[in-house]
Amino acid sequence: MPRAAALLCLALCAGGAHAADVDAAAMLSLARASGCLACHAVNQRKIGPSYTEVARRYSGQPGALQTLQNAILNGHSGTWGIIPMPAYGGSQQVLTPAQAGDLARWVLSLAAHQPAPKP
């Protein structure tokens, strides 16, 4: 099944999918198959922040999509604590740039599904 999700994602990526075109189930499957869910979950903090936390932090910020795509591909440290996020692109070849972009679009889309934080 993870292979089917990856193939679906490749089909979406090849077609130049926009944020509204990204299939949440396919993205969750891709995240699972790529190992992302070892450290992240959609609605709860694990080793790393939840995807909804990431969405809330970056929602509406200029360059957010590129920032998240770069973090996925190249790794990142310091924004969410001392534990670094490993790179999933480049020589690791876990995700293509298009797949990382679609995952970033999906994560950012989660901000629209969250209630505003309580004061």
ABEGO torsion letter per residue (X at the ends): XAAAAAAAAAAAAAAGBBAAABBAAAAAAAAAAAGAAAABBAABBBABBBAAAAAAAABGBBGAAAAAAAAAAAEBBGAAEABBBBBABEAAGABBAAAAAAAAAAAAAAAAABBBBBX
